[in-house]
């Protein structure tokens, strides 16, 4: 049975990726920052939702950029 990943989105962040796959430009990522946190947990979710590694990497980039912006206001 084929599962449509768009029907099993675990978070609004992934929903954004599915809805706007071209909205997140491909850039160099600082994966190490999230390697022990979001990236690994998202990789696990990606297996369950058939999310591609490319889109997973873009999501990590989005989280990283958001975190950097939030740090400026602390």
DRENRONU-860856 format. One line per 4 residues: for each residue x, z, y of N, C-alpha, C. Coordinates in steps of 0.05 Angstrom, whole numbers. Layout:
BEGIN
X:Z:Y:X:Z:Y:X:Z:Y  ...
***
This chain:
BEGIN
17:0:-24:0:0:0:18:0:25  12:-18:43:28:-20:68:16:-1:89  33:14:102:24:33:123:33:21:150  14:18:168:20:8:194:32:31:210
58:29:219:70:51:234:55:59:259  41:40:271:26:46:295:3:65:290  -5:68:265:-27:86:258:-17:114:251  9:118:249:20:143:241:40:154:261
35:149:286:54:158:307:54:188:310  78:201:306:79:230:308:81:242:336  85:225:356:89:236:383:82:215:404  76:224:429:71:205:451:96:188:457
119:199:452:144:184:457:145:159:440  139:162:414:139:139:396:116:121:403  94:132:411:71:115:419:79:97:442  94:107:461:104:90:483:122:68:473
138:74:453:156:53:442:140:31:429  119:39:414:103:19:400:87:3:420  78:15:442:61:1:461:78:-16:480  102:-6:486:119:-21:505:148:-24:494
151:-40:473:177:-42:459:198:-54:477  191:-69:497:210:-82:515:216:-66:540  203:-43:543:206:-27:567:232:-11:568  245:-9:545:269:7:543:293:-11:537
309:-18:558:331:-36:554:353:-24:536  365:-42:521:386:-33:502:412:-27:517  421:-3:516:445:5:529:462:22:510  487:28:519:504:46:503:491:73:503
490:86:480:477:112:477:497:134:472  492:157:483:508:181:477:494:196:454  497:185:430:482:195:407:492:223:400  518:229:404:528:255:396:513:278:408
503:274:432:489:296:446:465:305:430  452:287:417:428:294:402:432:293:371  456:289:363:460:284:334:450:306:317  452:331:326:443:354:310:415:363:317
403:350:337:377:359:346:356:337:342  349:323:363:327:304:362:333:281:344  358:271:344:363:246:329:358:250:299  368:272:288:364:276:259:334:281:253
320:296:269:292:301:264:276:276:267  284:260:287:269:234:291:276:215:269  300:216:259:307:198:237:289:204:212  284:230:208:267:238:186:239:228:191
229:230:215:202:220:222:201:190:220  223:177:227:224:148:226:220:138:198  231:152:179:228:144:151:198:145:143  184:164:154:156:168:148:138:148:163
148:138:185:131:120:202:142:92:202  163:86:186:175:60:184:185:50:212  194:70:228:205:63:254:233:52:250  239:29:263:265:17:259:287:34:272
311:31:263:333:46:274:338:38:303  333:13:310:337:4:337:319:19:356  293:20:349:274:34:365:280:64:366  289:75:343:297:103:343:319:108:363
339:91:363:361:94:382:351:93:411  333:74:416:322:72:443:307:98:451  293:110:431:279:135:437:298:157:444  320:159:429:341:179:435:352:175:463
356:150:470:366:144:497:346:154:518  321:149:514:300:158:533:301:189:536  302:203:513:303:232:514:328:241:529  350:228:523:376:236:535:374:233:566
364:210:575:361:205:603:342:225:616  320:231:603:301:250:614:314:278:616  329:285:596:342:311:597:363:313:619  377:291:624:397:291:645:384:293:672
361:281:676:346:282:701:335:311:705  326:323:684:315:350:686:337:370:693  361:365:684:383:383:689:390:383:719  385:361:733:391:360:761:374:379:778
351:386:767:332:403:782:333:433:774  351:439:755:352:467:746:369:484:765
***
